[in-house]
Amino acid sequence: MKKTYAIQLLGGTASKAARAIGRTPQAVIQWPDPLTERIQETVEFHFNRLPPSQKRKNKAKAEALLRGQE
């Protein structure tokens, strides 16, 4: 999983992603690209805990980001 995709899934910014997983924005910014398996599992776990409406919104933005990078 690409770092930008993961950040989009968790809210769109490093600050929002960090808040979603209980880390600092600096920690999120330092994630490798592509993500390690452990970080990817953390992202997926916390993404699945979001309310359904937020999941749909974040997933749509993340997918649009991927389409734009192809």
Secondary structure as GFF3:
##gff-version 3
##sequence-region A 1 70
A	DSSP	alpha_helix	3	9	.	.	.	ID=ss1
A	DSSP	alpha_helix	14	21	.	.	.	ID=ss2
A	DSSP	alpha_helix	25	29	.	.	.	ID=ss3
A	DSSP	alpha_helix	37	48	.	.	.	ID=ss4
A	DSSP	alpha_helix	52	69	.	.	.	ID=ss5
###
